[in-house]
C-alpha cells in the first residue's frame, strides 16, 4: 500500500478492509475512519521466528498492527521520512529507523557479518548500529526515518558508492558492503567519530544517505 507524503516529516496511508500495516509504536499522529491499533507480538509477517530473531539481535523495536478502513497519518520525533518502494527485492535497515511498512512484506533479521565478512562485523561496532540489521522483502512500501533528509544513490556494477558510515540509513538490491580505511579521510572530507572509515557498497541496487551523522 502506498504512503502519501504530506510533508517531509509526515506520511499518510490508506487502509482498506483486509489490509494491514505495521508501524513503530507511538508513530500514529491522527487517523480517520474505522481503524484499530494493536500491539504486535508475532514479529510482523515473519511470525514468531522473526520476533525471536529480532530480540536475540537487539532489533526488537516495538511494533503496532494497524488494520481497518480509513486513513492514518504517521510521524515520529520530527524526523525526516523517506518512502521506499520495494519491487520484490530486500531492504536492509536498522529497526529503530522503521516508521511504518506494508503488512505484505516479509520481515527478518540478518547478521551483518555475512555481508563483508569480518568487516561487516566491524561496521556494526563502528556505527553503533549493532551486528544485526532488519530485512524487509517483497512488494510494498516502507517509510523510514532519518535526520536532515535523505538522498538515494544508485549502485551499479563497476560503480561502487562510498558512504560515511554515520550517514548510512539503508540499502536495497543485490549489494555487498565492506568497511575500508582511508588514512586522513575523515579529517579531510568526512565527519563523525574521528575514525577513518568508509562504507563501500558494490553490486546493483541503491543506498539511502542522510544529511547528518546523528543517530535516531
DRENRODREN-397735 format. One record per residue (C-alpha): residue number from 1; residue in one letter; x, y negated, z negated. Coordinates in Angstrom, 2 decimals, always signed. Layout:
<sites>
+-----+---+---------+---------+---------+
:   k : r :       u :       v :       w :
+-----+---+---------+---------+---------+
: NUM : a :       X :       Y :       Z :
...
+-----+---+---------+---------+---------+
</sites>
This chain:
<sites>
+-----+---+---------+---------+---------+
:   k : r :       u :       v :       w :
+-----+---+---------+---------+---------+
:   1 : x :   +0.00 :   +0.00 :   +0.00 :
:   2 : x :   +1.49 :   -3.35 :   +0.96 :
:   3 : x :   +2.30 :   -6.07 :   -1.56 :
:   4 : x :   +1.41 :   -9.63 :   -0.60 :
:   5 : x :   +3.95 :  -12.19 :   -1.73 :
:   6 : x :   +2.11 :  -15.04 :   -3.46 :
:   7 : x :   +5.37 :  -16.89 :   -4.07 :
:   8 : x :   +8.97 :  -15.92 :   -4.79 :
:   9 : x :   +8.07 :  -14.70 :   -8.30 :
:  10 : x :   +4.59 :  -13.18 :   -7.88 :
:  11 : x :   +3.12 :  -10.44 :   -5.70 :
:  12 : x :   -0.41 :   -9.14 :   -5.26 :
:  13 : x :   -1.52 :   -5.57 :   -4.50 :
:  14 : x :   -4.93 :   -4.49 :   -3.21 :
:  15 : x :   -6.26 :   -1.21 :   -4.61 :
:  16 : x :   -8.98 :   +0.96 :   -3.09 :
:  17 : x :  -10.69 :   +3.94 :   -4.79 :
:  18 : x :   -8.42 :   +6.97 :   -4.73 :
:  19 : x :   -5.24 :   +4.90 :   -4.54 :
:  20 : x :   -2.80 :   +4.28 :   -7.35 :
:  21 : x :   +0.41 :   +2.45 :   -8.00 :
:  22 : x :   +2.91 :   +2.34 :  -10.83 :
:  23 : x :   +4.18 :   -0.82 :  -12.49 :
:  24 : x :   +6.53 :   -1.76 :  -15.26 :
:  25 : x :   +4.60 :   -2.24 :  -18.49 :
:  26 : x :   +3.84 :   -5.89 :  -19.12 :
:  27 : x :   +4.15 :   -6.80 :  -15.43 :
:  28 : x :   +0.42 :   -7.39 :  -14.81 :
:  29 : x :   -0.36 :  -11.12 :  -14.67 :
:  30 : x :   -4.03 :  -11.07 :  -13.59 :
:  31 : x :   -6.49 :   -8.88 :  -11.72 :
:  32 : x :   -9.91 :   -8.92 :  -10.08 :
:  33 : x :  -12.32 :   -6.02 :   -9.72 :
:  34 : x :  -12.65 :   -2.68 :  -11.50 :
:  35 : x :   -9.04 :   -1.80 :  -12.26 :
:  36 : x :   -7.64 :   +0.41 :  -15.03 :
:  37 : x :   -4.17 :   +0.42 :  -16.57 :
:  38 : x :   -2.94 :   +3.49 :  -18.46 :
:  39 : x :   +0.47 :   +4.39 :  -19.91 :
:  40 : x :   +2.24 :   +6.83 :  -17.63 :
:  41 : x :   +3.74 :   +9.89 :  -19.34 :
:  42 : x :   +4.07 :  +12.10 :  -16.25 :
:  43 : x :   +7.10 :  +10.36 :  -14.75 :
:  44 : x :   +5.30 :   +8.96 :  -11.70 :
:  45 : x :   +4.90 :  +11.04 :   -8.56 :
:  46 : x :   +7.87 :  +13.15 :   -9.61 :
:  47 : x :   +5.94 :  +14.67 :  -12.53 :
:  48 : x :   +7.32 :  +15.90 :  -15.83 :
:  49 : x :  +10.69 :  +16.87 :  -14.34 :
:  50 : x :  +11.17 :  +13.29 :  -13.16 :
:  51 : x :  +10.21 :  +11.94 :  -16.59 :
:  52 : x :  +12.69 :  +14.21 :  -18.39 :
:  53 : x :  +15.40 :  +13.42 :  -15.86 :
:  54 : x :  +14.95 :   +9.68 :  -16.32 :
:  55 : x :  +15.07 :   +9.94 :  -20.11 :
:  56 : x :  +18.24 :  +12.00 :  -20.04 :
:  57 : x :  +19.70 :   +9.49 :  -17.59 :
:  58 : x :  +18.65 :   +6.47 :  -19.61 :
:  59 : x :  +16.33 :   +5.48 :  -16.75 :
:  60 : x :  +13.18 :   +5.56 :  -18.85 :
:  61 : x :  +11.68 :   +2.10 :  -18.32 :
:  62 : x :   +8.02 :   +2.48 :  -19.40 :
:  63 : x :   +5.52 :   +2.63 :  -16.53 :
:  64 : x :   +1.80 :   +1.96 :  -16.20 :
:  65 : x :   -0.52 :   +3.80 :  -13.81 :
:  66 : x :   -2.78 :   +1.30 :  -12.03 :
:  67 : x :   -5.99 :   +2.60 :  -10.41 :
:  68 : x :   -9.42 :   +1.40 :   -9.31 :
:  69 : x :  -10.80 :   -1.09 :   -6.82 :
:  70 : x :   -9.60 :   -4.68 :   -6.74 :
:  71 : x :   -6.51 :   -6.84 :   -6.57 :
:  72 : x :   -3.70 :   -7.07 :   -9.12 :
:  73 : x :   -1.01 :   -9.75 :   -9.45 :
:  74 : x :   +2.40 :   -8.80 :  -10.78 :
:  75 : x :   +5.41 :  -10.70 :  -12.05 :
:  76 : x :   +7.88 :  -10.37 :  -14.91 :
:  77 : x :  +10.18 :  -12.75 :  -16.77 :
:  78 : x :  +10.15 :  -15.32 :  -13.98 :
:  79 : x :  +12.44 :  -13.08 :  -11.91 :
:  80 : x :  +12.50 :  -13.33 :   -8.15 :
:  81 : x :  +10.71 :  -10.47 :   -6.40 :
:  82 : x :  +11.72 :   -8.67 :   -3.21 :
:  83 : x :   +9.27 :   -6.34 :   -1.44 :
:  84 : x :  +10.93 :   -3.39 :   +0.29 :
:  85 : x :   +9.05 :   -1.21 :   +2.79 :
:  86 : x :  +10.16 :   +2.42 :   +2.97 :
:  87 : x :   +9.51 :   +4.47 :   +6.11 :
:  88 : x :  +10.45 :   +7.95 :   +4.93 :
:  89 : x :  +13.87 :   +7.07 :   +3.55 :
:  90 : x :  +15.12 :   +6.80 :   -0.03 :
:  91 : x :  +15.62 :   +3.67 :   -2.11 :
:  92 : x :  +18.28 :   +3.70 :   -4.84 :
:  93 : x :  +17.54 :   +1.16 :   -7.57 :
:  94 : x :  +18.00 :   +0.76 :  -11.34 :
:  95 : x :  +14.76 :   +1.48 :  -13.23 :
:  96 : x :  +14.68 :   -1.87 :  -15.01 :
:  97 : x :  +14.57 :   -3.66 :  -11.65 :
:  98 : x :  +11.34 :   -1.93 :  -10.61 :
:  99 : x :   +8.34 :   -4.23 :  -10.86 :
: 100 : x :   +5.76 :   -2.04 :   -9.07 :
: 101 : x :   +5.66 :   +0.62 :   -6.37 :
: 102 : x :   +3.27 :   +2.66 :   -4.28 :
: 103 : x :   +1.93 :   +5.75 :   -6.03 :
: 104 : x :   +2.60 :   +7.91 :   -2.96 :
: 105 : x :   +6.38 :   +7.54 :   -3.34 :
: 106 : x :   +8.30 :  +10.44 :   -4.84 :
: 107 : x :  +10.34 :   +9.36 :   -7.85 :
: 108 : x :  +13.52 :  +10.97 :   -9.09 :
: 109 : x :  +16.92 :  +10.35 :  -10.69 :
: 110 : x :  +20.35 :  +10.68 :   -9.11 :
: 111 : x :  +23.77 :  +10.93 :  -10.74 :
: 112 : x :  +25.83 :   +8.17 :   -9.12 :
: 113 : x :  +28.96 :  +10.32 :   -9.30 :
: 114 : x :  +27.53 :  +12.39 :   -6.45 :
: 115 : x :  +27.94 :   +9.34 :   -4.18 :
: 116 : x :  +31.56 :   +8.37 :   -4.02 :
: 117 : x :  +32.80 :  +10.99 :   -6.49 :
: 118 : x :  +34.74 :   +9.59 :   -9.43 :
: 119 : x :  +34.48 :   +6.08 :   -8.00 :
: 120 : x :  +30.73 :   +6.34 :   -8.15 :
: 121 : x :  +31.04 :   +7.04 :  -11.86 :
: 122 : x :  +33.41 :   +4.12 :  -12.34 :
: 123 : x :  +30.91 :   +1.87 :  -10.55 :
: 124 : x :  +28.30 :   +2.68 :  -13.17 :
: 125 : x :  +30.65 :   +1.86 :  -16.01 :
: 126 : x :  +31.89 :   -1.38 :  -14.50 :
: 127 : x :  +28.49 :   -2.77 :  -13.56 :
: 128 : x :  +26.87 :   -1.72 :  -16.82 :
: 129 : x :  +24.03 :   -0.12 :  -14.83 :
: 130 : x :  +24.78 :   +3.38 :  -16.07 :
: 131 : x :  +25.89 :   +6.54 :  -14.29 :
: 132 : x :  +22.40 :   +7.31 :  -13.03 :
: 133 : x :  +20.00 :   +5.49 :  -10.76 :
: 134 : x :  +16.32 :   +5.88 :   -9.92 :
: 135 : x :  +15.30 :   +7.06 :   -6.46 :
: 136 : x :  +12.04 :   +6.42 :   -4.60 :
: 137 : x :  +11.39 :   +8.35 :   -1.41 :
: 138 : x :   +8.63 :   +8.39 :   +1.20 :
: 139 : x :   +6.38 :   +5.92 :   +2.97 :
: 140 : x :   +5.26 :   +2.94 :   +0.94 :
: 141 : x :   +6.21 :   -0.37 :   -0.63 :
: 142 : x :   +8.40 :   -1.21 :   -3.63 :
: 143 : x :   +8.63 :   -4.56 :   -5.43 :
: 144 : x :  +12.00 :   -5.06 :   -7.14 :
: 145 : x :  +13.22 :   -7.89 :   -9.37 :
: 146 : x :  +16.39 :   -9.94 :   -9.10 :
: 147 : x :  +17.99 :  -13.18 :  -10.24 :
: 148 : x :  +18.05 :  -16.13 :   -7.85 :
: 149 : x :  +16.54 :  -14.47 :   -4.79 :
: 150 : x :  +17.65 :  -11.55 :   -2.62 :
: 151 : x :  +19.15 :  -11.11 :   +0.83 :
: 152 : x :  +19.02 :   -7.87 :   +2.84 :
: 153 : x :  +22.28 :   -6.95 :   +4.56 :
: 154 : x :  +22.17 :   -4.22 :   +7.23 :
: 155 : x :  +24.73 :   -1.40 :   +7.03 :
: 156 : x :  +25.65 :   +0.21 :  +10.35 :
: 157 : x :  +28.27 :   +2.84 :  +11.30 :
: 158 : x :  +31.66 :   +1.22 :  +11.58 :
: 159 : x :  +30.49 :   -2.00 :   +9.90 :
: 160 : x :  +30.81 :   -1.47 :   +6.16 :
: 161 : x :  +29.47 :   -4.02 :   +3.69 :
: 162 : x :  +31.46 :   -5.12 :   +0.63 :
: 163 : x :  +29.46 :   -6.42 :   -2.33 :
: 164 : x :  +30.28 :   -7.88 :   -5.71 :
: 165 : x :  +29.07 :   -5.05 :   -8.00 :
: 166 : x :  +27.36 :   -7.53 :  -10.31 :
: 167 : x :  +25.30 :   -8.89 :   -7.41 :
: 168 : x :  +24.14 :   -5.46 :   -6.20 :
: 169 : x :  +20.39 :   -4.82 :   -6.53 :
: 170 : x :  +19.52 :   -1.71 :   -4.49 :
: 171 : x :  +20.15 :   +0.08 :   -1.22 :
: 172 : x :  +18.35 :   +2.49 :   +1.09 :
: 173 : x :  +19.13 :   +4.76 :   +4.01 :
: 174 : x :  +21.96 :   +7.19 :   +4.65 :
: 175 : x :  +24.51 :   +5.16 :   +2.72 :
: 176 : x :  +27.60 :   +6.13 :   +0.77 :
: 177 : x :  +29.18 :   +3.88 :   -1.81 :
: 178 : x :  +32.55 :   +3.68 :   -3.44 :
: 179 : x :  +34.27 :   +1.22 :   -5.72 :
: 180 : x :  +37.53 :   -0.17 :   -4.42 :
: 181 : x :  +40.02 :   -2.54 :   -5.97 :
: 182 : x :  +41.47 :   -5.67 :   -4.42 :
: 183 : x :  +44.16 :   -7.49 :   -6.36 :
: 184 : x :  +43.10 :  -11.06 :   -6.93 :
: 185 : x :  +39.77 :  -10.57 :   -5.10 :
: 186 : x :  +37.58 :  -11.72 :   -7.98 :
: 187 : x :  +39.90 :  -14.57 :   -8.87 :
: 188 : x :  +39.73 :  -15.88 :   -5.29 :
: 189 : x :  +36.24 :  -15.14 :   -3.92 :
: 190 : x :  +34.21 :  -13.18 :   -6.46 :
: 191 : x :  +32.65 :  -13.91 :   -9.81 :
: 192 : x :  +31.65 :  -11.85 :  -12.83 :
: 193 : x :  +33.62 :   -9.83 :  -15.36 :
: 194 : x :  +37.07 :  -10.72 :  -14.04 :
: 195 : x :  +37.69 :   -7.16 :  -12.81 :
: 196 : x :  +38.98 :   -6.97 :   -9.24 :
: 197 : x :  +36.42 :   -4.55 :   -7.84 :
: 198 : x :  +34.38 :   -4.42 :   -4.66 :
: 199 : x :  +31.46 :   -2.11 :   -3.97 :
: 200 : x :  +31.94 :   -0.74 :   -0.46 :
: 201 : x :  +28.85 :   +0.66 :   +1.30 :
: 202 : x :  +29.04 :   +2.58 :   +4.56 :
: 203 : x :  +26.70 :   +4.55 :   +6.80 :
: 204 : x :  +23.30 :   +3.47 :   +8.08 :
: 205 : x :  +20.77 :   +1.51 :   +6.04 :
: 206 : x :  +20.64 :   -1.73 :   +4.08 :
: 207 : x :  +21.80 :   -3.19 :   +0.78 :
: 208 : x :  +20.00 :   -5.86 :   -1.24 :
: 209 : x :  +22.15 :   -8.51 :   -2.90 :
: 210 : x :  +21.02 :  -11.09 :   -5.46 :
: 211 : x :  +22.28 :  -14.66 :   -5.70 :
: 212 : x :  +23.65 :  -14.13 :   -9.19 :
: 213 : x :  +25.84 :  -11.82 :  -11.29 :
: 214 : x :  +23.31 :  -11.81 :  -14.13 :
: 215 : x :  +21.72 :   -8.57 :  -15.32 :
: 216 : x :  +18.00 :   -8.34 :  -15.99 :
+-----+---+---------+---------+---------+
</sites>
